[in-house]
Amino acid sequence: LQADPVVKVVMLVLLLLSLWCWAVIFDKWSRLRRLNRRAREFEESFWSGGSLDDLYDRVGSRPADPMATVFAAAMREWRRSAARGLIATESMRGNLQERIERVMGVAAGREMERLERYMSFLASVGSTAPFIGLLGTVWGIMNSFQSIAASKNTSLAVVAPGIAEALFATALGLVAAIPAVIAYNKLATEIGRYGGRLDAFTGEFAAILSRQMDEKG
């Protein structure tokens, strides 16, 4: 509490960054668990052998998870094209296949971008927080030298306050950076795994729709 104002600002910034990091970490972790659970439930419904049209009607126009969103985007394009008679010829079916793959890719990319939001913030905190703490460290050591010069005394009572400020700022920088780096690596792995799962579903569903278009042809 008696630290230099500059060191206080550094400590306050590091505390705010740490709190924000933990908020992002808990939000991402809970969201990934929820999305994996919903994806598992959706895959069970999808591979149950029921009608895709019935599943689309149950999912609705605003699905609750990325996998269902990709499915709904493809089915929406399929229904629109079928209603307009755009699957009558082989060339039309080929164009429809391309459009379906494109809308699924756009939907998947949009959902992954939303899921990866604030991940760059974790990476930035993990890389910059130690340097912000280092700023407080340097400033605290400078205060120690100034105290020595002013009092012309090198006793512990003169040096200790500035050293304490410096070490505390360093500690706060590490407290903010270490969880951010660990969480970023773990969350990035989980998000990448979910993205792979979403890409696999997109490819499988595109193959199913292509087969159904050939059958209708």
Secondary structure, DSSP 4 states (H G I P E B T S, - for coil): --S-HHHHHHHHHHHHHHHHHHHHHHHHHHHHHHHHHHHHHHHHHHTTS--HHHHHHHH-SS-SSHHHHHHHHHHHHHHHHHHTTTTSSHHHHHHHHHHHHHHHHHHHHHHHHHHTTTHHHHHHHHHHHHHHHHHHHHHHHHHHHHHHHHHT---HHHHHHHHHHHHHHHHHHHHHHHHHHHHHHHHHHHHHHHHHHHHHHHHHHHHHHHHHHHHH-
